[in-house]
Amino acid sequence: MLFVRISAESSFHPNIKILDLKPDLEFSLEIVYSKSNPLSLINKSFISFLNDFKYNNDV
């Protein structure tokens, strides 16, 4: 699967400066949904993507 980075790094504006955050930020994501409202296929697919996603900052 091809991932395209969409961020300030893709900007060519001369006034944008990219600074590394030190220490690296660590966080977790949680999904909240109603049991009485079934998840759509796209929601399930997105949750599966998040579960399998491995971020590599070496790009």
CORTAGI-V567660 format. One record per backbone hydrogen bond with DSSP energy under -0.5 kcal/mol. NH is the residue of the N-H (numbers start at 1). CO is the residue of the C=O. If there is no record, write none. Layout:
nh | co
NH | CO
NH | CO
This chain:
nh | co
5 | 3
6 | 4
7 | 5
10 | 7
11 | 8
16 | 13
17 | 15
19 | 17
37 | 34
38 | 36
44 | 40
45 | 41
46 | 42
47 | 43
48 | 44
49 | 45
50 | 46
51 | 47
52 | 48
53 | 49
57 | 55
59 | 56
